[in-house]
């Protein structure tokens, strides 16, 4: 970029300190973290003004006359202005300048600096996503493969290591660039815009857990900027923060004093421990739309918000409901971690022979075979070792429980041809076979609608008929998106004009415009029906699970019958809720679901099925992600989140 005037460069969405890997050059264009070693060219005698919220100790400016070799360009302390700008006098001759950002203690790191094993999980996830079958309808998003971006962010969790160690890494994703085309003519050394447009558009993010208290990949997205970028965009300029992730639906940027300066999503509210008494199959309400639902589903379980953020952090660590949910999540996560990466190791057992299995000498308390018709397993009382006996050709999964509580998985492969070593006593010590492992594949991706068809509504701030001093809550928003969806699917009585399908895609025509009256009317009506609770001190409102079904009253008041069912239970302990949402999507119906630690009500409009297959093609494990419209407005892209957390689900349609 040639100029004879001062240049001001701004980094939208990254107003706070953004350290990078030492030695990696950041860009000096409007999106400086997209490419490495791009630069600005300044004409003789000009001043280069860089607007950057960094301290002088964190930055260095380099100069080049040929874009090949770079020399340090000294920066005096008085060149860093109070507003965060840096004024650098240019050379007498035309030169290029680039900014180098030093490593720091901020939340953003270079992808290359993430732990190798964590980065490997993210890369494996990307490979799986890129190899999936063609989705039914994702035309809203750019086509092409995805790849890890150049930056990632660290998230903490106060319940993990007392908040002293990072608990998650969120990697930014990019669309892979198209293969380069050969130039038709020589490229000049200096051009008007040396950096050019970034060839790798934003493609969302993928979150990897750093501990075994949560599943390896809790959430991902395939469009827009990463979630940590959305969160950092809300942080005031110059404020150093750390990022905290409470669940998939609530994240906070804390300042150095531990106070929240920005948040994304909704803080879970504190429910009475009585909710833990809900049976595993949950509480269910069936409706045919003929009788208005009244009162709570099940006991009237009460909830409240923490009075302060500090109280919420303390409750997050110790509240009995949160503690019980974390314990249930550990059980789900253990199964997921068994199949992370290469998955369980393989032991080859020749037909009609017995092999001692297990990586430990014992003692094994219990052992199970997923398919005893392939291989039986038993604990030898004399040695305490588990022994597998091959019965038929094939593969099966063994699970061993040791006396110290350790659980181990391994695959028994019974080949068609006899082989292997046979000890004189008939029991062969186990020997893991390298290269026998396989991994996850996405076998089904089913969507009820495209993202373009989804209603992208948000909560309303300071509405006098809902919450005058905070937001209106995710429950009414989910219902409004539900009704707006069916309004466009042939049930116009569910929204504004009872004769027209008129539910708008967005809440407003423009950023500062008024909310469409039809959306506001629906939100206010549902808000009153579900007995929404306003919690101003944590900037949120909440619908108790047992009251959510009362949003059906809006349909009945408009002479529309909803038919189907509602169900809720405990997060990570509600398999029937997971089945209900899958059934709903299989039948072509979106589903209002509950996610997080009783934190949020988004709309699920699709799912994808993961299968862990051996190299011989046998499926040993399955899992599901839900495609979620989070109800966070037009500026937020859809997300994939694990189905195990779901504690509320509907299977409804109007008739």
Order of alpha helices (4+ residues) and beta strands (2+ residues): beta-beta-beta-beta-beta-beta-beta-beta-alpha-beta-beta-beta-beta-alpha-beta-beta-beta-beta-beta-beta-alpha-alpha-beta-beta-beta-beta-beta-beta-beta-beta-beta-alpha-alpha-beta-beta-alpha-beta-alpha-beta-beta-beta-beta-beta
